[in-house]
Structures are given as C-alpha cells and as structure tokens.
C-alpha cells in the first residue's frame, strides 16, 4: 500500500513538472525561439547626449535648437542629467509680416529664446527588449524627468521647473538613440517652452 501511494505521489510530481515545463519552456516569437528574457543590464555610469530640437509654440517664430547633456546613472532606476544646455535659433513664422500687411500692426519687440539650461532627475519606469525587423534585438528604456531650469531670452532671464518624458533605444553597449519631450514652466513671461528633441548618446 505504501509503495502504491509513493508511486502515485511521484507520478503527480512528474505531471506537475511537465506542466510547468510547458508553461515556461521555449515559445515562438516572430519565428524565433526564445526561452526567457534576462534582466535588463545597465553597466555604464556616464553618458553624453547630442540632440536637435524643435520649439513650436511661439506664434511669431519657430525655434530650432542644439542640445548637449551630461548624465550620471546612479542605478538601473534613477539617473541625473547634471547639466543640459540648449542653444535656440529662431526663424520668423510670417505672422509679423501678416499683421503689418493686413492690420498695419508692427510688434516693436518680440521676445525670443536664446538659451535653456536645466538639471533633471530621471526615473526609469519601463525597460526591456524588442525585436527590430524580426532579426535584431534592441534594448530600450523609458523615463520621466523633472528638475530646475533657467531660460535666457533676448530680453530677460527666468527660472522655472522642467518636466518631461524620454524613450531611448540602444544600438550597442555604448551608443543609443533618444527621443524626448520637455516643457519648462517659468516664473516669468517667457513663452514657447515646449521642446521635442531627437539625438544620439554615447555611454561610457
């Protein structure tokens, strides 16, 4: 009787093990067999980012910027943009000429962005892998950022609070592509503080 019970227990354990194997074994993904997704690694602690940006909100001009950012990675979740500097070049949108031609109104002075300096803390809330073109495995991560900032225009300087969202995809261990949207709320009359930035980063 004892032998029969032991046999039944062993059979049940084998069935459960086979069932778990079916649930956690290899699965097809776009024709490729995968067994597991390992923990995302972030071995680099420093990063230099170079990007180009668009500042679209001001009705009198469009802003185009060059961005340079130095980042320190504290761990897998938190990082610090120690300094992020934008130089903005502005191009008239045509509204000034339209006002002069249609309404005989000529603005005497238009405030334009020149520089934006920020320092943000980043919280990485999502990271993982994706298969690009069914062949290349790429790491990605996405984060929220916030911190103090300074806006310098052709008329004044104003401090504020910078907030934004970022997504980054890695080409290899050192290089990555990044897209981010940032808004700097200032405690003055400065406008056109929304930016969309795209660029590449080098981690070391």
VOKE-735509 format. One record per residue: z, x, y negated of N, C-alpha, C in turn. Coordinates in steps of 0.001 Angstrom, whole numbers, plus 500000, padded with zeros to 6 digits. Each point is the difference from the previous one (the first is absolute). Example, Ala and Ser with C-alpha at 12.3 -4.5 7.8 and 13.67 -1.06 7.14 Angstrom:
BEGIN
507800513190505690500000499110498810500000500900498800 499280499650498950500060500820498810500730499230498910 
# end
This chain:
BEGIN
500000500827501218500000499173498782500000500860498733 500839501057500042500068500900498856498669500704499782 499371500357501110498687500675499898498970499075499391 500030498726500370499063499029499442500208499826498507 501276499940499583500273499833498570499533501217499204 500237501195500546499561501213499323498486500038499883 499317499531501015498540499963499971499496499048498926 500666498832499872499592499036498981500222500559498598 501142500701499795500282500599498689498974501049499658 499644500864500940498990501042499771498646499387499678 499656498927500706498724499344499747499962499397498603 501119499396499570500055499421498659499890501078498933 500683501132500225499927501100499031498586500543499903 499318500131501128498615500491499985499087499032499266 500215498701500198499169499005499313500214500050498504 501277500172499563500283500087498567499392501255499403 500051501105500728499422501252499505498497499875499841 499347499354500984498549499806499909499647499095498834 500847498977499754499735499092498887500132500738498672 501039500837499870500160500789498777498852500965499819 499512500562501094498870500915499926498760499290499490 499831498753500425498854499228499520500125499724498502 501252499759499560500184499652498601499888501205499077 500399501177500504500047501179499128498982501060500382 499130499689500922499032500995500429498840500115499040 498936500628500447498837500213499153499311498681499679 499574499879498755499298498814499522498702500425499335 498946499216500119498750500350499303500073499635498528 499450500877499124499900499745498569498649500494499532 499073499044499720498646500348499583499331500927501002 500246499740501292499349500807501028500754501246500380 501054500366499255500779501196500298501322499596500650 500455500826500958501280499761500649501106500668499198 501037499237499664501150500577499332501246499686500820 500936500932500010501218499802500770501182499671499111 500061500636498822501094499745499067499617500553498643 500676499520498978499838500529498652501256500785499665 499874501328499883501180500819499784500513499842498580 501191500526499780500630499910498691499168500719498957 499842499383498842499248500609498905500728501246499505 499273501085499818500605501248499567499573500332498577 500916500575499248499705500435498644500613501385499808 499345501050500521500612501330499966499947500668498636 499140499544499086499855500649498700501060499489499031 500425500872499112501061499633499052499533499951498553 498811500528499694499502500012498636498529499570499979 499582499445498858498630499489499902499517500048498556 498747500404499835499323499978498707498880498971500079 499968499073499032498994498931500000499135500112498751 498687499840500198499045499943498895499230498699500112 499989499200498915499345498702500069499290499619498719 499142499007500125499281499401498879500440498548499885 500211499553498750500550498669499806499218499143499029 500235498695500094499404499003499112501121499186499377 499959499844498655500981499223499237499239498860499325 499989498802500586499034498970499596500504498914499052 501251500006499592500552498807499363499739499861498507 499843501093499266499867499876498549498656499371499637 499976498984499123498728499347499661499068500863499161 500511501023499326499168500795499102499354501209500679 500549500430501117499431501182500661500335499981501488 499259500810500755500302500275501397500502501438500105 501042500186500779500571501329500155499656500610501342 499650501283499976499724500763501215500896501237499980 500660500271501126501026501036499977499818501022501106 500630501152499770500156501046501001501494500121500267 500379499956501285501405499994500368500337501235500840 501161500586499722500533501114500785501459499704500304 500367500021501302501340499631500427500547501031500980 501266500366499799500705500867500948501090499178500678 500014499992501350500911499164500774500828500842500958 501283499659500113500902500580500996500369498918501001 499848500310501301500352499049501049501400500315500509 500908499050499816501390500181500400500186499741501488 499318498998500514499994499686501434498806499088500263 500004499369501171498863499155500366499895498749499136 501108499573499402500035498737499260499951500189498483 500657501023499502500129500163498553499319501290499520 499388499894498837499397501158499342500134499822498491 499725501084499289500196500008498547498782500604499323 499313499182499192498952500527499120500709500681498829 500207501298500102500792500715499002499377499841498616 498679500171499933499284499828498738498589499513500290 499590498975499264498641499461500112499437499847498593 498923500716499719499428500027498653498589499432500020 499740499052499093498662499434499826499482500332498607 498764500502499949499301500117498718498939498910499972 500011499161498957499107498837499932498922500219498948 498753499813500418498852500044499090499512498570499819 499837499560498744499675498599499730498558499836499545 499401498882500398498637499632499632500033498583499437 499432499794498810500006498683499368499325498966500892 500607498810500034499465498926500842498903499194499311 499806500162498693499012499220499267500598498861499218 501304499735500215500630498891499293500080500264498494 500218501252499614500086500328498576498693499684499289 498886500389500590498696499714499405499714498509499974 500420499295501056499778498557500056500793499278498914 501228500427499770500803499391498942499392500249498623 499475501222499790499392500317498707498715499221499782 499185499858501036498712499318499864500172498483499885 500893499431500798500115498545500069500987499422498993 501092500731499711501061499431499179500326500863498775 499259501072499807500243500914498877501450500503499981 500526500240501194501350500528500156499910501406500586 500632500959499334499971501382500452501432500514500145 500502500145501251501360500532500155500122501373499344 501049500180499208500184501253499274500463501121500909 500841499676500957500540501030500880500238499417501384 499424500620501025500151499561501381500857501027500732 501096499534500565500883500905500732499395500309501367 499932501286500338499371500440501244500962500890500771 499998499834501311500801500864500851499437501419500007 500895500970499973499605501407500138500572500627501271 501322499877500174500665500597501153501038499026500552 500205500078501317501080499272500664500701500974500937 501311500113499858500807500886500842501061499163500702 500069500093501332500959499214500776500689500890501033 501124499504500517500728500644501092500560498881500874 499459499852501219500280498825500822500629500375501336 500885499127500473500482500035501374499118499089500844 499675500456501209499119499250500896500758499569501252 499789498748500388500566499470501236498849499629500939 499894500713501113498934499743500975500440498881500930 499326498851499910500389498839500780499089499749501194 498872500711500088499083499805501131499288501305500282 499868500329501277499259501183500404499524499808501443 498942500689500348499472499848501350498662500676500162 499196499471500932498695500561500331498938498912499957 498779500444499820498861499098500127498841500775500604 499071499304500628498811500627500583498833499742499069 499414501067499474498893499913499052498683500184500748 499098498997499843498699500011500680500141500114501516 501101499461500543500257499974501439500050501398500621 500210500995499172499951501369500522501100500888499445 500276499884498685500924500914499347501338499306499761 501062500642500450501345499485499768500518500556498678 500438499111499121500479500406498681501400499429499752 500862500856499452501325499553499576499899499318498638 500889499069499756500086499397498673501456499679499703 500301499861498728501313499528499576499849499275498673 500912499078499739499966499228498776501397499973499406 500077500069498663501304500101499357500024499269498677 501213499677499570500271499455498681500625501096499153 499730499982498694500525501035499122500564499387498722 500974500686499443500611499559498749500710501176499348 500013499999498658500669501069499290499727499933498507 500625500879499226499803500014498547498659500612499630 499532499669498797498725500533499532499949500114498488 499022500738499548499773500214498576498517499810499703 499694499179498981498627499751499573499803500611498617 498921500758499852499652500603498715498628499481499587 499925499386498825498746499479499472499611500785498745 498915499564499362499588500639498750500865499570498816 500967499085500248500855499521498917501490500188500247 500436499980501261501427500025500283500262500489501419 501280500179500292500462500286501357501019498937500381 499990499591501267500925498968500455500424500294501429 501268499726500301500512500169501353499942498655500720 500069500062501332499922498770500761500361500213501448 499648499022500833500275500014501427498690499836500758 499743500917500927498768500012500773500250499398501377 499142499081500448500071499419501342498602500014500593 499922500036501334498676500025500600500019499913501513 498799500052500569499770499946501448498968501037500362 500156500625501154499131501101500423499700499895501480 498756500322500381499630500140501404499264501317500155 500310500714501078499482501351500199499524500148501436 498794500563500193499434500245501317499719501488500157 500406500570501127499906501436500201498701500385500699 499355501048499473498818500588500630500437500998501068 501007500809499685500604500938500948501438500237499566 500616501076500490501403500243499690500243500285498521 498981500463499289500192500418498613499379499073498971 498831499447500296499268499232499000500063498497500294 500012499220498923500042498548500126499287499363498822 499640498724500177499442499176498933501047498964499606 500073499717498693501031499100499507499413499009498998 500454498757500105499676498957499026501315499410499524 500142499821498690501233499413499499499743499152498759 500882499048499804499999499156498800501363500149499344 500012500315498693501250500239499273499993499224498688 501181499546499634500155499338498702501221500575499308 499831500414498748501089500570499214500381499017498904 501180499403500172500510499085498986500713500822498933 499547499891498766500582500792498912500890499140499114 500946500651499340500915499322499088499467500056498566 498680499975499871499355499999498693498802499079500030 499052500217499089498834499127499891498785500560500736 500189501039500812498876500629500692499457499051501061 498664499876500052499360499124500969499142500818500972 499313499283500895499061500608500943500692501002500918 501104499586500603500782500916500817499806499811501495 499003499217500425499682499843501414498920501000500381 500219500715501120499045501025500431499706499853501484 498725500215500363499574500114501386499508501426500193 500600500718500959499751501429500159499550500287501426 498960500822500130499474500421501289499830501514499974 500419500663501095499846501448500014500390500600501333 500129501330500015500323500733501209501246500853499780 500728500259501066501250500750499919499986501131501019 500691501082499635500179501148500897501483500173500244 500417499941501275501403500151500364500226501377500619 501162500571499724500326501327500526501499500146500230 
# end
